[in-house]
Amino acid sequence: MRYIALVSSRNADGGDWSTRHSVLRMARRTAALVNALADDRADPGDVAEVLRAYGETGPVDLTAREVARMRDAADRLREVFAAEHADEAADALNRLLREHTGPLRLTSHGGGTPWHPHLDRDDDASWDEWFLASSCLALTVLVWDRQLPPGRICASDACRNVFITQGPGPQRRYCSRRCATRERVAAHRRARSAPSPG
């Protein structure tokens, strides 16, 4: 069952469905999948684990071919993360929405979930179509809500991971503390080894 929610509802076991499937969580899932799929030898089991970590409850038995097609979708989504301004992110998303998604529709997956929007063509869409469409939906809502690009590519030359910038605090430049620390240490070493003027 592949889904993304923009609604608030509690499921039958009392769990908060909207928290597990919020727009921000789905956008973070997008970033995690883009990163997991960056390697052209991405392991289907590792990609499935990312999907489960972000709320996928149905069977996730991905083939190498499905992962390759998801990698193509991830490459297209990377352009949104490369955008410096909201206008660039919106242009990239509009292009993806126009070329790769179906019309907006509501589904409850036959009553198995609360009603929520989808942009893939049907509930049995392929993994790559679902990934691209649900990611576009989440990233579009973030651009709409904040009027900023929804994420970026890590500023570290040693890392090209993408990450979601939405959230409290100042805008981040790095995907992780590890990358930020590595860059700070490298800058400090360069400064110490530079010849003094004079």
Backbone as JSON, one array per atom type, in Angstrom:
{
  "sequence": "MRYIALVSSRNADGGDWSTRHSVLRMARRTAALVNALADDRADPGDVAEVLRAYGETGPVDLTAREVARMRDAADRLREVFAAEHADEAADALNRLLREHTGPLRLTSHGGGTPWHPHLDRDDDASWDEWFLASSCLALTVLVWDRQLPPGRICASDACRNVFITQGPGPQRRYCSRRCATRERVAAHRRARSAPSPG",
  "N": [[0.85, -1.17, 0.0], [0.82, 2.05, -1.03], [1.24, 5.33, -0.06], [0.52, 8.81, 0.7], [-0.16, 11.35, 3.0], [-2.12, 14.24, 3.55], [-3.75, 14.88, 5.51], [-5.4, 14.78, 8.72], [-5.8, 12.13, 10.87], [-6.76, 9.42, 12.99], [-5.76, 6.07, 13.24], [-7.25, 2.75, 13.45], [-5.94, 1.38, 15.54], [-5.26, 3.36, 17.27], [-2.95, 4.73, 16.67], [-1.29, 7.6, 15.37], [-2.01, 8.36, 12.3], [-1.61, 10.53, 10.58], [0.72, 11.71, 11.55], [2.65, 9.78, 11.03], [2.57, 9.88, 8.3], [2.91, 12.49, 7.37], [3.28, 15.53, 5.44], [5.86, 16.67, 5.71], [7.29, 14.46, 6.71], [7.04, 12.72, 4.55], [8.42, 14.19, 2.64], [10.95, 14.08, 3.76], [11.31, 11.35, 3.5], [11.51, 11.25, 0.74], [13.99, 12.56, 0.36], [15.66, 10.72, 1.71], [15.32, 8.46, 0.09], [16.26, 9.43, -2.39], [18.94, 9.74, -1.72], [19.6, 7.07, -1.03], [19.31, 5.88, -3.48], [21.29, 6.98, -5.02], [23.61, 5.63, -5.64], [24.57, 3.65, -8.33], [24.5, 0.99, -7.95], [22.62, 0.4, -6.05], [21.2, -1.46, -3.44], [18.36, -3.5, -3.56], [17.22, -4.4, -1.12], [18.16, -2.51, 0.75], [16.9, -0.19, -0.19], [14.25, -0.93, 0.16], [14.25, -1.06, 2.93], [14.47, 1.66, 3.63], [11.98, 2.54, 2.71], [10.28, 1.11, 4.46], [11.11, 2.24, 6.88], [9.99, 4.72, 6.67], [7.26, 4.33, 6.87], [6.01, 2.51, 5.08], [3.87, -0.17, 4.87], [3.01, -2.38, 3.51], [3.94, -5.32, 1.55], [7.32, -5.17, 0.55], [9.03, -5.98, -1.82], [11.36, -5.43, -3.76], [12.63, -5.44, -7.09], [15.73, -5.57, -8.95], [15.36, -4.21, -11.34], [13.13, -2.57, -10.75], [14.3, -0.93, -8.82], [16.22, 0.34, -10.4], [14.55, 1.86, -12.05], [13.37, 3.47, -10.11], [15.65, 4.84, -9.4], [16.03, 6.46, -11.65], [13.84, 8.16, -11.31], [14.64, 9.36, -8.92], [16.9, 10.76, -9.8], [15.65, 12.7, -11.37], [14.25, 14.08, -9.38], [16.33, 15.2, -7.94], [16.93, 17.63, -9.11], [15.11, 19.42, -8.02], [16.1, 19.67, -5.44], [18.45, 20.94, -5.99], [17.75, 23.51, -6.53], [18.11, 26.99, -6.03], [16.38, 29.01, -5.38], [12.89, 29.67, -4.62], [11.42, 30.03, -6.99], [12.91, 28.55, -8.9], [12.71, 25.98, -7.8], [9.94, 25.65, -7.98], [9.61, 25.76, -10.77], [11.0, 23.42, -11.53], [9.46, 21.49, -10.21], [6.95, 21.94, -11.42], [7.51, 21.09, -14.02], [8.06, 18.37, -13.59], [5.58, 17.57, -12.55], [3.92, 18.05, -14.72], [4.97, 16.33, -16.69], [5.2, 13.77, -15.56], [3.2, 12.9, -13.77], [-0.14, 11.93, -12.79], [-3.57, 13.18, -12.79], [-4.67, 14.99, -9.87], [-6.04, 13.08, -7.28], [-8.25, 11.52, -4.88], [-7.8, 8.91, -2.51], [-8.59, 6.01, -0.56], [-7.46, 3.65, -0.49], [-9.23, 1.48, -0.84], [-10.6, 1.67, 1.57], [-8.75, 1.08, 3.48], [-7.13, 3.04, 4.55], [-7.18, 6.46, 5.82], [-8.82, 8.96, 3.78], [-6.82, 10.44, 1.29], [-4.62, 12.5, -0.77], [-3.41, 11.61, -4.03], [-1.06, 11.55, -6.73], [-0.21, 9.7, -8.5], [-1.18, 7.44, -11.14], [-2.94, 5.32, -10.48], [-3.96, 3.18, -7.71], [-2.4, 0.94, -7.91], [0.0, 1.64, -9.03], [3.32, 1.6, -10.45], [6.38, 1.22, -8.56], [8.27, 3.26, -9.15], [6.7, 5.23, -10.41], [4.89, 5.84, -8.35], [6.74, 6.74, -6.38], [7.9, 9.06, -7.59], [5.59, 10.63, -8.05], [4.38, 10.9, -5.46], [6.46, 12.11, -4.12], [6.73, 14.51, -5.56], [4.29, 15.66, -4.83], [4.57, 16.05, -2.01], [6.89, 17.73, -1.92], [5.96, 19.9, -3.4], [3.93, 20.91, -1.73], [5.52, 21.79, 0.39], [7.03, 23.87, -0.82], [4.92, 25.61, -1.44], [3.94, 26.13, 1.17], [6.12, 27.37, 2.56], [7.32, 29.06, 0.73], [9.89, 28.75, -0.17], [12.77, 26.93, -1.43], [12.38, 23.41, -0.99], [14.45, 21.86, -0.05], [17.95, 21.0, -0.18], [21.18, 20.36, -1.71], [23.87, 18.84, -0.07], [26.46, 20.99, 1.06], [29.04, 20.16, 1.31], [31.97, 19.21, -0.38], [32.71, 16.59, -0.37], [30.43, 15.14, -0.17], [27.33, 14.46, -1.61], [24.74, 14.26, -0.77], [21.19, 14.81, -0.48], [18.91, 16.9, 1.35], [16.14, 17.83, 3.49], [15.26, 21.12, 4.14], [13.35, 22.34, 5.63], [12.02, 23.31, 8.74], [12.65, 24.01, 12.26], [14.94, 26.63, 13.29], [18.03, 28.03, 11.88], [18.71, 28.17, 8.29], [20.12, 25.27, 7.0], [23.32, 24.21, 5.69], [24.56, 21.85, 5.32], [24.13, 18.27, 5.13], [24.35, 16.82, 7.43], [25.59, 16.76, 10.84], [28.07, 15.6, 10.86], [29.11, 16.12, 8.26], [29.17, 18.94, 8.39], [30.99, 19.34, 10.51], [33.3, 18.1, 9.43], [33.83, 19.85, 7.28], [34.28, 22.23, 8.68], [36.58, 21.56, 10.16], [38.36, 21.09, 8.03], [38.46, 23.66, 6.9], [39.62, 25.05, 9.02], [42.13, 23.81, 9.13], [43.13, 24.56, 6.63], [43.31, 27.3, 7.01], [45.24, 27.44, 9.05], [47.47, 26.42, 7.75], [47.96, 28.22, 5.77], [50.17, 30.61, 4.35], [51.45, 33.3, 6.3], [50.56, 36.72, 5.8], [52.86, 39.13, 4.58]],
  "CA": [[0.0, 0.0, 0.0], [1.68, 3.21, -1.17], [0.39, 6.48, 0.2], [0.99, 10.03, 1.35], [-1.34, 12.01, 3.55], [-2.13, 15.65, 3.89], [-4.91, 14.99, 6.37], [-5.18, 14.32, 10.07], [-6.73, 11.09, 11.25], [-6.19, 8.37, 13.83], [-6.17, 4.77, 12.72], [-8.03, 1.94, 14.38], [-5.18, 0.97, 16.72], [-4.95, 4.54, 18.06], [-1.76, 5.4, 16.18], [-1.58, 8.84, 14.64], [-1.7, 8.11, 10.9], [-1.11, 11.75, 9.93], [2.1, 11.96, 11.96], [3.5, 8.84, 10.3], [2.49, 10.15, 6.87], [2.8, 13.93, 7.16], [3.98, 16.06, 4.27], [7.28, 16.8, 6.03], [7.89, 13.12, 6.79], [7.12, 12.19, 3.19], [9.51, 14.91, 1.98], [12.18, 13.49, 4.28], [11.42, 10.05, 2.85], [12.01, 11.53, -0.6], [15.43, 12.81, 0.46], [16.32, 9.47, 2.07], [15.34, 7.59, -1.08], [17.18, 10.0, -3.38], [20.29, 9.4, -1.27], [19.79, 5.62, -1.12], [19.33, 5.5, -4.89], [22.35, 7.7, -5.72], [24.58, 4.64, -6.1], [23.96, 2.86, -9.4], [24.43, -0.4, -7.48], [21.78, 0.4, -4.85], [20.66, -2.76, -3.11], [16.9, -3.46, -3.36], [16.9, -4.54, 0.3], [18.41, -1.23, 1.42], [15.85, 0.74, -0.61], [13.04, -1.39, 0.85], [14.37, -0.68, 4.34], [14.12, 3.09, 3.71], [10.52, 2.63, 2.58], [9.67, 0.65, 5.72], [11.43, 3.22, 7.92], [9.12, 5.88, 6.5], [5.85, 4.02, 7.01], [5.43, 1.53, 4.15], [3.44, -1.33, 5.64], [2.76, -3.52, 2.64], [5.16, -6.04, 1.15], [8.28, -4.37, -0.21], [9.96, -6.91, -2.46], [11.8, -4.72, -4.96], [13.57, -6.08, -8.0], [16.8, -4.68, -9.42], [14.78, -3.36, -12.39], [12.32, -1.55, -10.09], [15.22, 0.01, -8.19], [16.81, 1.15, -11.48], [13.54, 2.84, -12.47], [13.27, 4.43, -9.01], [16.85, 5.68, -9.48], [15.74, 7.47, -12.67], [12.96, 9.13, -10.66], [15.47, 10.09, -7.95], [17.72, 11.7, -10.56], [14.78, 13.82, -11.74], [13.92, 14.84, -8.16], [17.53, 15.91, -7.47], [16.88, 18.99, -9.63], [14.36, 20.24, -7.05], [17.0, 19.92, -4.32], [19.52, 21.83, -6.47], [17.2, 24.86, -6.72], [18.57, 28.01, -5.08], [15.26, 29.9, -5.05], [11.57, 29.05, -4.74], [11.01, 30.03, -8.4], [13.58, 27.43, -9.55], [12.1, 24.75, -7.29], [8.59, 25.57, -8.56], [9.75, 25.41, -12.19], [11.37, 22.01, -11.61], [8.31, 20.69, -9.81], [5.92, 22.04, -12.45], [7.92, 20.25, -15.14], [7.85, 16.98, -13.19], [4.14, 17.34, -12.44], [3.35, 18.04, -16.08], [5.49, 15.23, -17.51], [5.32, 12.46, -14.92], [2.16, 12.55, -12.8], [-1.52, 11.94, -13.24], [-4.36, 14.22, -12.14], [-4.87, 14.84, -8.43], [-7.2, 12.27, -6.93], [-8.31, 11.06, -3.5], [-7.94, 7.47, -2.36], [-8.5, 5.43, 0.78], [-6.95, 2.3, -0.75], [-10.31, 0.55, -0.57], [-11.02, 1.78, 2.96], [-7.67, 0.67, 4.38], [-6.48, 4.22, 5.12], [-7.99, 7.66, 5.66], [-8.75, 9.57, 2.45], [-5.65, 11.29, 1.11], [-4.39, 12.76, -2.19], [-2.38, 10.92, -4.82], [-0.83, 12.03, -8.09], [0.06, 8.59, -9.42], [-2.38, 7.2, -11.96], [-3.88, 4.47, -9.76], [-3.41, 2.63, -6.47], [-1.44, -0.12, -8.22], [1.07, 2.22, -9.85], [4.65, 1.03, -10.23], [7.12, 1.89, -7.48], [8.9, 4.5, -9.6], [5.65, 6.23, -10.62], [4.43, 6.26, -7.02], [7.81, 7.51, -5.73], [8.01, 10.38, -8.21], [4.35, 11.39, -7.85], [4.19, 11.25, -4.04], [7.53, 13.06, -3.78], [6.35, 15.81, -6.12], [3.21, 16.21, -4.02], [5.11, 16.53, -0.74], [7.79, 18.86, -2.14], [5.13, 21.02, -3.85], [3.28, 21.5, -0.56], [6.53, 22.52, 1.16], [7.29, 25.14, -1.51], [3.71, 26.42, -1.24], [3.83, 26.53, 2.57], [7.21, 28.23, 3.03], [7.79, 29.94, -0.34], [11.33, 28.52, -0.23], [13.06, 25.58, -1.9], [12.11, 22.49, 0.1], [15.66, 21.21, 0.41], [19.16, 21.35, -0.92], [22.25, 19.37, -1.79], [24.89, 19.13, 0.93], [27.49, 21.9, 0.58], [30.35, 19.52, 1.4], [32.46, 18.65, -1.64], [32.86, 15.15, -0.21], [29.1, 14.55, 0.01], [26.3, 15.02, -2.5], [23.42, 13.9, -0.26], [20.17, 15.85, -0.42], [18.21, 16.92, 2.64], [15.04, 18.76, 3.6], [15.68, 22.26, 4.95], [12.22, 22.84, 6.39], [12.08, 22.99, 10.16], [13.08, 25.12, 13.1], [16.35, 27.0, 13.26], [18.54, 28.67, 10.66], [18.88, 27.31, 7.12], [21.32, 24.43, 7.04], [24.08, 24.06, 4.45], [25.09, 20.49, 5.28], [23.12, 17.25, 5.37], [24.53, 16.23, 8.75], [26.63, 17.36, 11.68], [29.35, 15.03, 10.45], [29.61, 16.9, 7.12], [29.47, 20.29, 8.86], [32.23, 19.26, 11.29], [34.39, 17.81, 8.51], [34.13, 21.07, 6.54], [34.85, 23.19, 9.63], [37.96, 21.12, 10.44], [39.15, 21.32, 6.82], [38.67, 25.11, 6.78], [40.56, 25.41, 10.08], [43.46, 23.33, 8.71], [43.59, 25.42, 5.52], [43.65, 28.61, 7.58], [46.47, 27.3, 9.8], [48.6, 26.13, 6.88], [48.17, 29.32, 4.81], [51.3, 31.48, 4.75], [51.01, 34.58, 6.87], [50.89, 37.86, 4.91], [53.91, 40.02, 5.03]],
  "C": [[0.9, 1.24, 0.0], [0.85, 4.46, -0.99], [1.16, 7.65, 0.78], [-0.23, 10.78, 1.83], [-1.1, 13.48, 3.78], [-3.26, 15.93, 4.86], [-4.54, 14.5, 7.76], [-6.24, 13.28, 10.41], [-6.0, 10.1, 12.15], [-6.66, 7.04, 13.29], [-6.81, 3.94, 13.82], [-7.26, 1.55, 15.63], [-4.74, 2.16, 17.56], [-3.71, 5.28, 17.62], [-2.13, 6.63, 15.36], [-1.09, 8.7, 13.2], [-1.09, 9.34, 10.26], [0.31, 12.09, 10.35], [3.05, 11.05, 11.18], [3.55, 9.15, 8.81], [2.29, 11.64, 6.58], [3.58, 14.36, 5.92], [5.49, 16.14, 4.56], [7.96, 15.43, 6.11], [8.02, 12.51, 5.4], [8.21, 12.9, 2.38], [10.85, 14.37, 2.47], [12.4, 12.09, 3.71], [11.97, 10.22, 1.44], [13.52, 11.72, -0.56], [16.19, 11.52, 0.78], [16.39, 8.52, 0.88], [16.26, 8.12, -2.17], [18.61, 9.64, -3.01], [20.57, 7.9, -1.4], [19.93, 5.16, -2.57], [20.45, 6.17, -5.68], [23.4, 6.75, -6.29], [23.92, 3.79, -7.19], [23.94, 1.36, -9.08], [23.59, -0.49, -6.21], [21.14, -0.97, -4.66], [19.15, -2.66, -2.89], [16.49, -3.59, -1.89], [17.1, -3.25, 1.07], [17.33, -0.21, 1.07], [14.54, 0.36, 0.08], [13.07, -0.99, 2.32], [14.05, 0.8, 4.54], [12.6, 3.24, 3.62], [9.83, 2.2, 3.86], [9.93, 1.65, 6.85], [10.53, 4.44, 7.86], [7.65, 5.5, 6.35], [5.24, 3.04, 6.04], [5.11, 0.26, 4.93], [3.19, -2.56, 4.79], [4.05, -4.24, 2.31], [6.04, -5.16, 0.27], [9.35, -5.31, -0.74], [10.37, -6.3, -3.79], [12.76, -5.55, -5.79], [14.65, -5.07, -8.38], [16.26, -3.73, -10.5], [13.93, -2.24, -11.78], [13.21, -0.49, -9.44], [15.87, 0.89, -9.26], [15.82, 2.22, -11.95], [13.32, 3.89, -11.37], [14.48, 5.37, -9.02], [16.66, 6.77, -10.53], [14.84, 8.56, -12.08], [13.75, 9.98, -9.67], [16.34, 11.12, -8.64], [16.9, 12.92, -10.98], [14.48, 14.7, -10.53], [15.12, 15.65, -7.65], [17.54, 17.36, -7.95], [16.13, 19.93, -8.67], [15.27, 20.61, -5.89], [18.15, 20.86, -4.72], [19.04, 23.27, -6.61], [17.68, 25.81, -5.62], [17.42, 28.88, -4.58], [13.94, 29.16, -5.25], [11.12, 28.98, -6.2], [11.63, 28.84, -9.15], [12.98, 26.11, -9.1], [10.71, 24.56, -7.9], [8.66, 25.19, -10.04], [10.07, 23.92, -12.35], [10.18, 21.12, -11.26], [7.2, 20.76, -10.86], [6.25, 21.16, -13.65], [7.69, 18.77, -14.81], [6.36, 16.65, -13.1], [3.49, 17.21, -13.81], [3.73, 16.77, -16.84], [5.36, 13.84, -16.89], [4.23, 12.1, -13.92], [0.79, 12.57, -13.46], [-2.26, 13.1, -12.58], [-4.48, 13.94, -10.64], [-6.14, 14.05, -8.18], [-7.12, 11.91, -5.45], [-8.47, 9.55, -3.48], [-7.93, 7.12, -0.87], [-7.98, 4.0, 0.68], [-8.0, 1.26, -0.36], [-10.78, 0.56, 0.88], [-9.95, 1.4, 3.96], [-6.93, 1.82, 5.05], [-7.48, 5.38, 5.11], [-7.85, 8.19, 4.22], [-7.55, 10.5, 2.4], [-5.37, 11.44, -0.38], [-3.25, 11.91, -2.75], [-2.24, 11.63, -6.16], [-0.41, 10.92, -9.04], [-1.27, 8.2, -10.08], [-3.38, 6.26, -11.34], [-3.18, 3.85, -8.57], [-2.41, 1.5, -6.71], [-0.32, 0.38, -9.12], [2.4, 1.54, -9.51], [5.37, 1.84, -9.15], [7.71, 3.22, -7.95], [7.86, 5.59, -9.84], [5.15, 6.75, -9.29], [5.47, 7.15, -6.33], [7.89, 8.92, -6.29], [6.77, 11.22, -7.91], [4.18, 11.81, -6.39], [5.26, 12.24, -3.58], [7.21, 14.45, -4.31], [5.26, 16.46, -5.28], [3.74, 16.8, -2.72], [5.99, 17.76, -0.93], [7.02, 20.1, -2.61], [4.46, 21.7, -2.66], [4.29, 22.29, 0.28], [6.89, 23.85, 0.51], [6.13, 26.09, -1.29], [3.67, 26.98, 0.18], [4.88, 27.55, 2.98], [7.7, 29.24, 2.0], [9.32, 29.93, -0.43], [11.56, 27.17, -0.9], [12.88, 24.6, -0.74], [13.36, 21.82, 0.68], [16.85, 21.68, -0.39], [20.11, 20.18, -0.97], [23.33, 19.79, -0.8], [26.02, 19.97, 0.32], [28.9, 21.31, 0.67], [30.74, 18.94, 0.05], [32.58, 17.13, -1.58], [31.52, 14.43, -0.11], [28.11, 15.23, -0.91], [24.9, 14.62, -2.06], [22.49, 15.1, -0.32], [19.52, 15.79, 0.96], [17.11, 17.97, 2.6], [15.46, 19.88, 4.56], [14.56, 22.8, 5.81], [12.36, 22.42, 7.84], [12.57, 24.18, 10.94], [14.56, 25.42, 12.94], [16.76, 27.63, 11.95], [18.65, 27.66, 9.51], [20.19, 26.55, 7.23], [21.99, 24.42, 5.68], [24.54, 22.63, 4.24], [24.01, 19.49, 5.65], [23.18, 16.69, 6.79], [25.57, 17.0, 9.55], [28.01, 16.86, 11.28], [29.95, 15.82, 9.28], [29.99, 18.32, 7.55], [30.79, 20.32, 9.63], [33.43, 19.02, 10.38], [34.8, 19.07, 7.75], [34.76, 22.13, 7.44], [36.31, 22.85, 9.93], [38.85, 21.38, 9.23], [39.44, 22.81, 6.64], [39.69, 25.59, 7.81], [41.99, 25.0, 9.69], [44.01, 24.19, 7.57], [44.05, 26.76, 6.06], [45.0, 28.54, 8.32], [47.68, 27.08, 8.9], [48.86, 27.24, 5.86], [49.33, 30.18, 5.28], [50.77, 32.8, 5.28], [51.43, 35.71, 5.94], [52.08, 38.63, 5.45], [55.22, 39.59, 4.65]]
}
